[in-house]
Amino acid sequence: MSEYFRPIPELDPALRGAGYPLAGGWCRFARVEVLRRGKAPAVVPATELPSDVLDRLTRPRPAIAGCPMDRPRLMGILNVTPDSFSDGGQFTDATAAVKAAQAMAAAADIIDIGGESTRPGASTVPVDEEMARTVPVIAALRGAGVAVPISIDTRKAPVAKAALEAGATMVNDVSALCFDPEMAAVVAGGDVPLCLMHAQGTPETMQADPRYDDALLDVYDELAERIETAVSAGIRPEAIVVDPGIGFGKTLAHNLRLLRRISLFHALGAPILLGVSRKRFIGEIGRAPAPQDRAPGSIAVALAALEQGVQIVRVHDVEATRQAMRLWQALRTEGE
């Protein structure tokens, strides 16, 4: 791709009604940053955009798992693993996991349940073991009457299929369909939303020496390719969510490059999901070595993402983030 178009979001109440709506959401834009490889960026009026680009940037995004994308959504993380970097071992007991998810459901729009750690250096978990960790929890939640959408965080088709049969309503694949060739068929057959996340390498090796010509543009191009692959496999375009994969084969500089211009990914025509909660770069910048101490930094990045129109933020600290989002929304909705 020779040119990339990043909408410059505007949220000041005095500008309400000006410019174009961004993805049918809470931001508007009147200017666009045009990015080209090897050239300085240029800012142009949005009125100069090609019609197809303007359509992708302005078109309202369809609901995901029953959640309209016209306002920010909160995805709560529930790792039923012994070794996740932040909360590993806390919810390996099914009863504890169900209790935690029930509490989370009061503040989260979606609950993301994962049975395999994908932290840097993590090893692959056998299918049967991953299913044994996740499927009973999903079934128990549905049996307890929890109606919140549930996402299964997995790279494996058999795990996704069993989770959907147990009551999950979305698949979050950190490999963007690259790990298991059968995953696309499972998602298409279930007609459920799919999050395609970018990662360079596998969890075992991804942080060894990640390199890009331009992290922002390279990740954009690779996600565009993964969308094409998903659609060609029968997955509806309106069911696709994209995630730039912060920390998955990225250095601190790569992460910041992506976050500063994350509104570029609206040009892919899909809702954006961002997962930065408690990650290492937050500890590095915020001087918080322990993951459990990184909630303030995680919330700061989440709110900065909302300023760029990101529709879904994936977090560990659900209640604290929800409180911050309520205040953010109150300050951004003058007269409502």
Secondary structure as GFF3:
##gff-version 3
##sequence-region A 1 336
A	DSSP	beta_strand	4	10	.	.	.	ID=ss1
A	DSSP	three_ten_helix	13	15	.	.	.	ID=ss2
A	DSSP	beta_strand	20	21	.	.	.	ID=ss3
A	DSSP	beta_strand	28	35	.	.	.	ID=ss4
A	DSSP	beta_strand	42	45	.	.	.	ID=ss5
A	DSSP	three_ten_helix	46	48	.	.	.	ID=ss6
A	DSSP	alpha_helix	51	58	.	.	.	ID=ss7
A	DSSP	beta_strand	73	79	.	.	.	ID=ss8
A	DSSP	alpha_helix	94	104	.	.	.	ID=ss9
A	DSSP	beta_strand	110	114	.	.	.	ID=ss10
A	DSSP	alpha_helix	127	143	.	.	.	ID=ss11
A	DSSP	beta_strand	150	153	.	.	.	ID=ss12
A	DSSP	alpha_helix	157	166	.	.	.	ID=ss13
A	DSSP	beta_strand	170	173	.	.	.	ID=ss14
A	DSSP	alpha_helix	183	190	.	.	.	ID=ss15
A	DSSP	beta_strand	194	197	.	.	.	ID=ss16
A	DSSP	alpha_helix	215	232	.	.	.	ID=ss17
A	DSSP	three_ten_helix	237	239	.	.	.	ID=ss18
A	DSSP	beta_strand	240	243	.	.	.	ID=ss19
A	DSSP	alpha_helix	252	260	.	.	.	ID=ss20
A	DSSP	three_ten_helix	262	268	.	.	.	ID=ss21
A	DSSP	beta_strand	273	275	.	.	.	ID=ss22
A	DSSP	alpha_helix	280	286	.	.	.	ID=ss23
A	DSSP	three_ten_helix	291	293	.	.	.	ID=ss24
A	DSSP	alpha_helix	295	306	.	.	.	ID=ss25
A	DSSP	beta_strand	312	315	.	.	.	ID=ss26
A	DSSP	alpha_helix	318	332	.	.	.	ID=ss27
###
